[in-house]
Amino acid sequence: MPRKESNTKYKLKTHKATSKRFRVTGTGIVVRTKGGKSHFRRRTPKRVKMQLDSMVPVKGRGIVKRIHRLAPYLKKAN
């Protein structure tokens, strides 16, 4: 039996570390979490620790382009 011809594109593999670190908001903005939340926080003020929880938009068109290349199926949040 002959193989079926497919006119579809190849599936792309997602870079898993990128998909875990970045999210896309409902308006399409790529956001990231802040670093420095794991250890050495004993002497850090409580206000600074609270500020580390917020998500920050990614600046730079080139970086956003690279994120979309590494995680091509990163979609908007539902």
LOMIDREN-311943 format. One record per residue (C-alpha): residue in three letters; z, y, x. Coordinates in steps of 0.02 Angstrom, whole numbers, plus 50000, padded with zeros to 5 digits. Layout:
<mardos>
ALAZYX
...
</mardos>
This chain:
<mardos>
MET500005000050000
PRO499505016950078
ARG500775030550108
LYS500905044849987
GLU500275061350056
SER501565075250053
ASN501155093550059
THR502975098950074
LYS503815107250223
TYR505065098650335
LYS506905099250292
LEU507855110450410
LYS509535105650481
THR510965117750453
HIS512035123250600
LYS513705117950528
ALA514785130050629
THR513745144550564
SER513865138850384
LYS515765137750399
ARG515975154950478
PHE514835165350367
ARG514575167850180
VAL513355177650075
THR514045188949939
GLY513295190849766
THR512335206149823
GLY511605196749972
ILE512695204050110
VAL513175191950250
VAL515055192650280
ARG516155184950413
THR518015181750442
LYS518995190350578
GLY519595181150732
GLY521335180350807
LYS522205171950661
SER522725155450738
HIS524095158650867
PHE524935172350973
ARG525355181850814
ARG527235182950834
ARG527255200750902
THR525835206650789
PRO526345218750651
LYS526315212250472
ARG525045225450423
VAL523815219550556
LYS524045201450502
MET523635206250323
GLN522065215450381
LEU521445199550468
ASP521275190950298
SER519855202050237
MET518015197750257
VAL516925209950355
PRO515055212950329
VAL513975207950477
LYS513155222850561
GLY511485221750648
ARG509835215650578
GLY509545203950725
ILE511205194950702
VAL510905192750515
LYS509175185950554
ARG509935173350675
ILE511225167850546
HIS509855164750418
ARG508885154850547
LEU510385144050591
ALA510915141550410
PRO509305142450309
TYR510095136250147
LEU511525148750150
LYS511405155449974
LYS512275168649870
ALA514015164549808
ASN514095158949626
</mardos>
